[in-house]
Amino acid sequence: MGLGKGEEMRRDALPVQAWLVPGIVLLIALALMLSGDSGREWLRFDRGGIAAGEVWRLLTGHFVHLGVSHTLLNLAGLVLVWILVGRTFTRPQWVYVMAGSVAAIDLGLWFGATQLEWYVGLSGLLHGMLAAGIAGGLADRSYEALVLAIVVAGKLAWEQLVGPLPGSEASSGGAVIVDAHLYGVIGGAAVAAAIIRVRRRAPI
């Protein structure tokens, strides 16, 4: 199942190729999980470290996790997101979506959550990817995308007004930074809108 209808992605939908992007993300997350606590502390989004010039944390913080359960939970989420929206864009376009989502999360957490000292996990990025896929589906007038948009909007509203979904902190093994989800959605949707605009301007 997929929400996109672009012919370019259909031509590139061979099983191995279609899963290349999430596969790379999965391998990176699993490899970093093996680095343990010391690796997580060196790679996490850390306000003090970033201020001291450790800029790699702006990227690596999204691929390290609190532990095994947190890693596996997010990787299961990655697979689900890809099943739902993975065919919406081409591989290069997904790279743009991911880069835009990461940038939006980093900027949002840095300037909008100044009390936050550190952050780890894929969940913000996953929200950005899902939002981008939904935007692509809405552009194609997909009913599935409309249903998903309502669900995601409701989830974000709950998180902003009430807090993390019940059970989410227990399953992840630590605090859930819900603002990262919101910023990821903003970034992913913004990049998707730009891609859709370019698509519509492209000659047929």
C-alpha positions in Angstrom: 0.0 0.0 0.0 1.2 3.5 -0.8 -0.2 6.9 -0.9 1.7 8.3 -3.9 0.8 8.0 -7.6 4.0 9.3 -9.3 5.1 7.3 -12.3 8.7 7.8 -11.4 8.4 6.0 -8.1 6.4 3.2 -9.7 9.3 2.5 -12.1 11.6 2.4 -9.1 9.5 0.1 -6.9 11.6 -3.1 -7.1 11.6 -4.8 -3.6 15.3 -4.2 -2.7 15.4 -0.7 -4.2 12.2 0.4 -2.6 13.5 -0.4 0.8 17.0 1.1 0.4 16.4 4.3 2.3 14.7 2.8 5.4 17.2 -0.1 5.2 20.1 2.3 5.5 18.5 4.1 8.4 17.8 0.8 10.1 21.4 -0.4 9.8 22.7 2.9 11.1 20.4 2.8 14.1 21.3 -0.8 14.9 25.1 -0.1 14.5 24.9 2.8 16.9 22.9 0.8 19.4 25.9 -1.4 19.7 28.0 1.6 20.8 26.2 1.4 24.2 25.9 4.2 26.7 29.2 5.9 25.9 28.3 6.0 22.2 24.9 7.5 23.0 26.4 10.2 25.2 28.9 11.1 22.5 26.4 11.1 19.6 23.2 12.5 21.2 21.7 15.9 20.5 23.4 17.7 23.4 23.0 21.4 23.9 26.3 21.9 25.7 28.2 19.8 23.2 26.7 21.5 20.2 27.4 24.9 21.7 31.0 23.8 22.1 31.3 23.0 18.4 30.3 19.3 18.3 28.0 19.8 15.3 27.8 16.1 14.4 25.3 15.8 17.2 22.7 17.7 15.1 22.6 14.6 12.9 23.6 11.7 15.0 21.3 12.5 17.8 18.4 11.3 15.6 19.9 7.8 15.1 20.9 6.9 18.7 18.4 5.7 21.3 17.9 5.2 25.0 18.3 1.5 24.7 17.3 -1.7 22.9 13.6 -1.3 23.5 13.6 2.3 22.3 15.6 1.3 19.2 13.4 -1.5 18.2 10.2 0.5 18.9 11.4 3.3 16.5 12.6 0.8 13.9 9.2 -0.9 13.9 7.7 2.6 13.5 10.1 3.1 10.5 8.8 0.0 8.8 5.2 1.0 9.4 5.8 4.5 8.0 7.5 3.1 4.9 4.7 0.6 4.3 2.2 3.5 4.5 4.0 6.2 2.5 7.2 4.8 1.2 6.2 5.0 -2.5 5.1 8.6 -2.3 8.5 10.0 -3.4 11.7 8.9 -5.1 14.8 8.0 -3.1 16.5 11.4 -3.6 13.3 13.2 -2.7 13.1 11.1 0.5 16.6 12.2 1.4 15.4 15.8 1.0 12.4 15.1 3.3 14.6 13.5 5.9 17.2 16.3 5.8 14.4 18.9 6.1 12.8 17.1 9.0 16.1 16.8 10.9 16.9 20.5 10.3 13.4 21.5 11.5 13.7 19.4 14.6 17.2 20.7 15.4 16.1 24.3 14.9 12.9 23.8 16.8 14.6 22.1 19.8 17.5 24.6 19.8 15.4 27.8 19.7 11.9 26.6 20.9 12.9 24.2 23.7 15.8 26.0 25.3 15.3 24.1 28.6 16.0 20.8 26.8 19.5 19.6 27.4 19.6 16.5 25.3 17.5 14.4 22.9 17.8 11.0 21.1 15.7 9.0 18.8 14.1 8.6 15.4 10.6 9.5 16.4 10.7 13.1 15.3 12.2 12.1 11.9 9.5 9.4 11.5 6.8 12.0 12.1 8.4 14.2 9.4 8.5 11.3 6.9 4.9 10.4 7.7 3.8 14.0 7.3 5.6 14.3 4.0 3.9 11.1 2.7 0.5 12.3 3.8 1.1 15.7 2.0 2.0 13.8 -1.2 -1.1 11.6 -0.8 -3.4 14.6 -0.2 -1.9 16.2 -3.4 -3.1 13.0 -5.2 -6.5 13.2 -3.6 -6.0 10.0 -1.6 -8.7 9.1 0.9 -6.1 7.1 2.9 -4.0 10.2 3.2 -6.9 12.2 4.5 -7.6 9.6 7.2 -4.0 9.5 8.2 -3.8 13.3 8.3 -6.7 13.3 10.8 -5.1 10.7 12.9 -1.7 12.5 13.0 -3.3 15.8 13.7 -5.2 14.4 16.6 -2.1 12.8 18.0 -0.1 16.0 17.7 -3.0 17.9 19.4 -3.1 15.4 22.2 0.7 15.6 22.8 0.7 19.4 22.8 -2.3 19.8 25.1 -2.1 16.7 27.3 1.4 15.2 26.9 2.8 11.9 25.6 0.4 9.2 24.6 -0.4 6.8 27.5 2.3 4.0 27.7 4.7 5.7 25.3 7.2 6.6 27.9 7.1 3.2 29.5 7.7 1.5 26.2 10.5 3.8 25.1 12.2 3.7 28.5 12.4 7.4 29.1 10.8 10.8 28.5 9.1 11.4 25.2 10.0 14.8 23.7 6.7 15.6 21.9 7.9 18.9 20.5 10.3 16.9 18.3 7.3 15.2 16.7 5.7 18.6 16.0 8.9 20.1 14.5 9.4 16.9 12.4 5.9 17.2 11.0 6.5 20.9 10.1 9.8 20.1 8.4 8.6 17.1 6.5 5.4 18.7 5.3 7.3 21.8 4.2 9.8 19.8 2.1 6.9 17.7 0.6 5.1 20.9 -0.4 8.2 22.1 -2.2 8.6 18.8 -4.0 5.0 18.7 -5.0 5.3 22.3 -6.3 8.3 21.3 -8.5 6.5 18.2 -9.7 3.5 20.2 -10.9 5.8 22.6 -12.8 7.7 19.9 -14.5 6.9 19.3 -18.2 4.8 16.2 -18.9 
